[in-house]
Amino acid sequence: MKAQINQVSDTAFMAAAYRARETNHPNAIFHDPLAAKLAGDHGKMIIDNLPKQAFVGGWSVVIRTRIIDDFIQGAIAEGVDTVLNLGAGLDTRPYRMELPDSLRWIEVDYPHVIELKESRLAGETPRCRLERVRLDLADVDARQTLLDEVATRSGKVLVLTEAVTPYLSEEAVASLGEDLGARESIWYWVVDYFSPASYEYRRRSGMSKSMENAPFLFEPKDYLGFFLRIGWKPKETRYFAIEGERLRRPAPFPLITRLVMRILAFAASAERRREMKRYAGFVLFESADT
Protein backbone atom coordinates (compact mmCIF):
# COMPACT_ATOMS: atom_id res chain seq x y z
CA MET A 1 0.00 0.00 0.00
CA LYS A 2 1.28 3.45 -0.89
CA ALA A 3 1.83 5.88 1.96
CA GLN A 4 -0.08 9.09 1.34
CA ILE A 5 -0.51 12.45 3.01
CA ASN A 6 -3.84 12.00 4.75
CA GLN A 7 -3.57 14.85 7.25
CA VAL A 8 -1.38 17.83 8.07
CA SER A 9 0.60 15.78 10.62
CA ASP A 10 1.82 13.52 7.80
CA THR A 11 3.76 16.45 6.36
CA ALA A 12 6.04 16.23 9.43
CA PHE A 13 7.02 12.69 8.38
CA MET A 14 7.61 13.95 4.84
CA ALA A 15 9.87 16.78 6.02
CA ALA A 16 11.82 14.46 8.34
CA ALA A 17 12.37 12.03 5.47
CA TYR A 18 13.75 14.82 3.28
CA ARG A 19 16.06 15.94 6.10
CA ALA A 20 17.27 12.37 6.49
CA ARG A 21 17.96 12.20 2.75
CA GLU A 22 19.93 15.46 2.92
CA THR A 23 21.99 14.14 5.83
CA ASN A 24 23.23 11.37 3.51
CA HIS A 25 24.04 13.80 0.70
CA PRO A 26 27.78 13.94 -0.09
CA ASN A 27 27.71 17.75 0.22
CA ALA A 28 25.04 18.06 2.90
CA ILE A 29 24.33 21.62 4.01
CA PHE A 30 23.25 20.34 7.44
CA HIS A 31 23.28 17.05 9.31
CA ASP A 32 20.21 15.68 11.06
CA PRO A 33 21.21 12.21 12.34
CA LEU A 34 17.87 11.70 14.12
CA ALA A 35 15.66 12.52 11.13
CA ALA A 36 15.59 8.97 9.76
CA LYS A 37 14.60 7.57 13.16
CA LEU A 38 11.67 10.00 13.33
CA ALA A 39 10.57 9.69 9.70
CA GLY A 40 10.60 5.89 9.79
CA ASP A 41 9.26 3.83 6.92
CA HIS A 42 6.13 5.99 6.79
CA GLY A 43 8.06 9.16 5.92
CA LYS A 44 10.21 7.40 3.34
CA MET A 45 7.16 5.89 1.66
CA ILE A 46 5.46 9.29 1.49
CA ILE A 47 8.31 10.97 -0.39
CA ASP A 48 8.83 7.90 -2.60
CA ASN A 49 5.19 8.10 -3.72
CA LEU A 50 4.89 11.82 -4.32
CA PRO A 51 4.49 12.89 -7.98
CA LYS A 52 7.66 13.74 -9.90
CA GLN A 53 6.67 17.40 -9.93
CA ALA A 54 7.07 17.48 -6.14
CA PHE A 55 10.89 17.45 -6.31
CA VAL A 56 10.89 21.20 -5.61
CA GLY A 57 9.12 20.50 -2.32
CA GLY A 58 11.94 18.25 -1.13
CA TRP A 59 14.56 20.80 -2.15
CA SER A 60 12.66 23.58 -0.38
CA VAL A 61 12.55 21.55 2.87
CA VAL A 62 16.34 21.36 2.75
CA ILE A 63 16.81 25.06 1.99
CA ARG A 64 14.24 26.18 4.56
CA THR A 65 15.97 24.11 7.22
CA ARG A 66 19.20 25.98 6.67
CA ILE A 67 17.44 29.38 6.50
CA ILE A 68 15.71 28.80 9.83
CA ASP A 69 18.91 27.50 11.43
CA ASP A 70 20.58 30.77 10.47
CA PHE A 71 17.65 32.86 11.76
CA ILE A 72 17.79 31.07 15.12
CA GLN A 73 21.55 31.44 15.51
CA GLY A 74 21.30 35.13 14.67
CA ALA A 75 18.46 35.68 17.14
CA ILE A 76 20.35 33.92 19.93
CA ALA A 77 23.32 36.20 19.24
CA GLU A 78 20.89 39.13 19.73
CA GLY A 79 19.82 37.90 23.15
CA VAL A 80 16.94 35.48 22.54
CA ASP A 81 16.72 33.16 25.55
CA THR A 82 13.61 31.16 24.53
CA VAL A 83 12.55 29.47 21.28
CA LEU A 84 8.86 28.59 21.11
CA ASN A 85 8.32 26.10 18.28
CA LEU A 86 4.59 26.00 17.52
CA GLY A 87 3.59 22.98 15.45
CA ALA A 88 7.06 21.54 16.04
CA GLY A 89 6.37 18.30 14.20
CA LEU A 90 9.45 16.07 14.00
CA ASP A 91 12.01 18.86 14.21
CA THR A 92 15.29 17.94 15.95
CA ARG A 93 17.05 21.31 16.25
CA PRO A 94 17.40 21.07 20.06
CA TYR A 95 19.50 17.93 19.48
CA ARG A 96 21.57 18.82 16.43
CA MET A 97 22.28 22.57 16.61
CA GLU A 98 25.02 24.24 18.61
CA LEU A 99 22.91 25.92 21.30
CA PRO A 100 23.59 27.53 24.68
CA ASP A 101 22.89 25.20 27.62
CA SER A 102 20.74 27.93 29.13
CA LEU A 103 18.45 28.28 26.10
CA ARG A 104 14.85 27.31 26.80
CA TRP A 105 13.32 25.47 23.84
CA ILE A 106 9.60 24.66 23.94
CA GLU A 107 8.01 22.33 21.39
CA VAL A 108 4.23 22.47 20.96
CA ASP A 109 2.16 20.04 18.92
CA TYR A 110 -0.73 17.57 18.99
CA PRO A 111 -0.50 14.92 21.73
CA HIS A 112 0.02 12.04 19.29
CA VAL A 113 2.94 13.85 17.62
CA ILE A 114 4.62 14.60 20.95
CA GLU A 115 4.11 11.02 22.16
CA LEU A 116 5.61 9.53 19.01
CA LYS A 117 8.56 11.90 19.20
CA GLU A 118 9.26 11.17 22.85
CA SER A 119 9.11 7.44 22.16
CA ARG A 120 11.49 7.49 19.20
CA LEU A 121 13.94 9.92 20.83
CA ALA A 122 14.04 8.17 24.20
CA GLY A 123 17.64 8.10 25.35
CA GLU A 124 18.73 11.05 23.20
CA THR A 125 20.05 14.14 24.97
CA PRO A 126 19.12 17.67 23.83
CA ARG A 127 21.72 20.44 23.87
CA CYS A 128 19.51 22.95 25.69
CA ARG A 129 16.59 23.05 28.15
CA LEU A 130 13.94 21.23 26.11
CA GLU A 131 10.26 21.18 27.09
CA ARG A 132 7.30 19.69 25.22
CA VAL A 133 3.67 20.76 25.40
CA ARG A 134 0.70 18.79 24.10
CA LEU A 135 -1.66 21.38 22.65
CA ASP A 136 -3.90 22.03 19.66
CA LEU A 137 -3.08 25.57 18.46
CA ALA A 138 -6.71 25.96 17.40
CA ASP A 139 -7.65 25.92 21.10
CA VAL A 140 -7.34 29.68 21.57
CA ASP A 141 -7.80 29.70 25.35
CA ALA A 142 -5.13 27.02 25.89
CA ARG A 143 -2.82 28.79 23.44
CA GLN A 144 -3.15 32.12 25.22
CA THR A 145 -2.48 30.47 28.58
CA LEU A 146 0.69 28.93 27.16
CA LEU A 147 1.83 32.23 25.66
CA ASP A 148 1.26 33.99 28.98
CA GLU A 149 3.42 31.42 30.76
CA VAL A 150 6.20 31.58 28.18
CA ALA A 151 6.20 35.37 28.04
CA THR A 152 6.29 35.70 31.82
CA ARG A 153 9.24 33.35 32.23
CA SER A 154 11.28 34.63 29.28
CA GLY A 155 13.29 37.72 28.50
CA LYS A 156 13.30 37.57 24.71
CA VAL A 157 11.37 34.99 22.69
CA LEU A 158 11.60 33.79 19.09
CA VAL A 159 8.47 32.00 17.86
CA LEU A 160 8.93 29.46 15.07
CA THR A 161 6.00 28.31 12.93
CA GLU A 162 7.76 26.26 10.28
CA ALA A 163 5.28 24.91 7.72
CA VAL A 164 2.36 25.82 9.99
CA THR A 165 0.74 29.01 8.71
CA PRO A 166 0.19 27.71 5.14
CA TYR A 167 -2.36 25.23 6.54
CA LEU A 168 -4.27 27.88 8.51
CA SER A 169 -6.96 30.26 7.32
CA GLU A 170 -6.20 33.98 7.14
CA GLU A 171 -8.44 34.47 10.17
CA ALA A 172 -6.50 31.86 12.16
CA VAL A 173 -3.11 33.35 11.21
CA ALA A 174 -4.35 36.82 12.18
CA SER A 175 -5.57 35.51 15.54
CA LEU A 176 -2.24 33.82 16.22
CA GLY A 177 -0.23 36.87 15.15
CA GLU A 178 -2.26 39.19 17.35
CA ASP A 179 -1.80 36.85 20.33
CA LEU A 180 1.96 36.79 19.79
CA GLY A 181 2.17 40.54 19.37
CA ALA A 182 0.29 41.14 22.61
CA ARG A 183 3.20 39.72 24.65
CA GLU A 184 6.11 42.18 24.93
CA SER A 185 8.77 39.51 25.45
CA ILE A 186 7.92 37.87 22.11
CA TRP A 187 10.33 39.68 19.80
CA TYR A 188 10.59 37.54 16.68
CA TRP A 189 8.32 35.32 14.61
CA VAL A 190 9.59 33.06 11.79
CA VAL A 191 6.96 32.41 9.09
CA ASP A 192 6.73 30.76 5.65
CA TYR A 193 6.54 33.13 2.68
CA PHE A 194 4.82 32.32 -0.62
CA SER A 195 4.16 34.80 -3.40
CA PRO A 196 0.80 34.85 -5.23
CA ALA A 197 2.56 33.35 -8.27
CA SER A 198 3.59 30.34 -6.21
CA TYR A 199 -0.06 29.57 -5.40
CA GLU A 200 -0.81 29.16 -9.08
CA TYR A 201 2.35 27.09 -9.64
CA ARG A 202 1.27 24.62 -6.97
CA ARG A 203 -2.04 24.13 -8.70
CA ARG A 204 -0.56 23.78 -12.21
CA SER A 205 2.26 21.45 -11.16
CA GLY A 206 -0.03 18.93 -9.49
CA MET A 207 1.39 19.57 -6.03
CA SER A 208 -1.99 20.72 -4.75
CA LYS A 209 -3.50 17.41 -5.90
CA SER A 210 -0.94 15.36 -3.98
CA MET A 211 -1.61 17.50 -0.89
CA GLU A 212 -5.39 17.58 -1.18
CA ASN A 213 -5.79 16.11 2.31
CA ALA A 214 -3.52 18.83 3.72
CA PRO A 215 -4.28 21.84 1.50
CA PHE A 216 -2.70 25.26 1.75
CA LEU A 217 -5.32 27.69 3.05
CA PHE A 218 -3.28 30.82 3.74
CA GLU A 219 -2.97 32.69 0.45
CA PRO A 220 -3.17 36.46 1.17
CA LYS A 221 -3.00 38.70 -1.89
CA ASP A 222 -0.78 41.17 -0.03
CA TYR A 223 1.46 39.04 2.19
CA LEU A 224 3.52 41.76 3.88
CA GLY A 225 0.52 44.04 4.15
CA PHE A 226 -1.39 41.29 5.93
CA PHE A 227 1.30 40.88 8.59
CA LEU A 228 1.76 44.61 9.01
CA ARG A 229 -1.95 44.95 9.76
CA ILE A 230 -1.65 42.44 12.61
CA GLY A 231 1.45 44.13 14.06
CA TRP A 232 4.47 42.48 12.42
CA LYS A 233 7.08 43.86 10.01
CA PRO A 234 9.89 41.96 8.24
CA LYS A 235 13.33 42.13 9.85
CA GLU A 236 14.90 39.77 7.30
CA THR A 237 13.60 37.76 4.36
CA ARG A 238 15.42 34.89 2.71
CA TYR A 239 14.22 33.36 -0.53
CA PHE A 240 14.70 29.71 -1.51
CA ALA A 241 16.10 30.43 -4.98
CA ILE A 242 18.63 32.99 -3.75
CA GLU A 243 19.68 30.87 -0.78
CA GLY A 244 19.97 27.83 -3.03
CA GLU A 245 22.41 29.71 -5.25
CA ARG A 246 24.38 30.96 -2.25
CA LEU A 247 24.64 27.44 -0.85
CA ARG A 248 25.48 26.02 -4.30
CA ARG A 249 22.31 23.97 -4.20
CA PRO A 250 20.02 25.40 -6.89
CA ALA A 251 16.55 23.95 -7.42
CA PRO A 252 16.84 20.60 -9.26
CA PHE A 253 14.65 21.52 -12.22
CA PRO A 254 14.86 19.31 -15.31
CA LEU A 255 17.21 20.58 -18.02
CA ILE A 256 14.42 21.73 -20.34
CA THR A 257 12.81 23.69 -17.50
CA ARG A 258 16.11 25.37 -16.66
CA LEU A 259 16.61 26.35 -20.29
CA VAL A 260 13.11 27.83 -20.55
CA MET A 261 13.65 29.75 -17.29
CA ARG A 262 16.93 31.18 -18.59
CA ILE A 263 15.26 32.33 -21.80
CA LEU A 264 12.41 33.93 -19.86
CA ALA A 265 14.88 35.62 -17.49
CA PHE A 266 16.95 36.95 -20.38
CA ALA A 267 13.88 38.56 -21.94
CA ALA A 268 12.51 39.89 -18.64
CA SER A 269 13.13 43.21 -16.98
CA ALA A 270 15.48 43.45 -14.00
CA GLU A 271 12.49 43.75 -11.66
CA ARG A 272 10.83 40.70 -13.18
CA ARG A 273 14.06 38.69 -12.77
CA ARG A 274 14.12 39.64 -9.10
CA GLU A 275 10.50 38.53 -8.71
CA MET A 276 11.28 35.17 -10.31
CA LYS A 277 13.79 34.48 -7.54
CA ARG A 278 11.47 35.61 -4.78
CA TYR A 279 8.55 33.26 -5.20
CA ALA A 280 8.95 31.60 -1.76
CA GLY A 281 11.09 31.60 1.34
CA PHE A 282 10.94 32.50 5.02
CA VAL A 283 10.54 35.77 6.87
CA LEU A 284 11.93 36.74 10.26
CA PHE A 285 9.31 39.18 11.57
CA GLU A 286 9.66 41.61 14.44
CA SER A 287 7.04 43.73 16.15
CA ALA A 288 5.90 46.63 14.01
CA ASP A 289 6.30 48.80 17.10
CA THR A 290 10.02 48.05 17.34
Secondary structure, DSSP 8 states (H G I E B T S, - for coil): ------STTHHHHHHHHHHHHHHTSTT-SS--TTHHHHHHHHHHHHHHTS-GGGHHHHHHHHHHHHHHHHHHHHHHHTT--EEEEET-TT--HHHHS---TT-EEEEEE-HHHHHHHHHHTTT---SSEEEEEE--TT-HHHHHHHHHHHHHT-SSEEEEETTTGGGS-HHHHHHHHHHHHTSTTEEEEEEEEE-HHHHHHHHHHTHHHHTTTS------SSHHHHHHHTTEEEEEEEEHHHHHHHTT------HHHHHHHHHHHHHS-HHHHHHHT-SEEEEEEEETT-
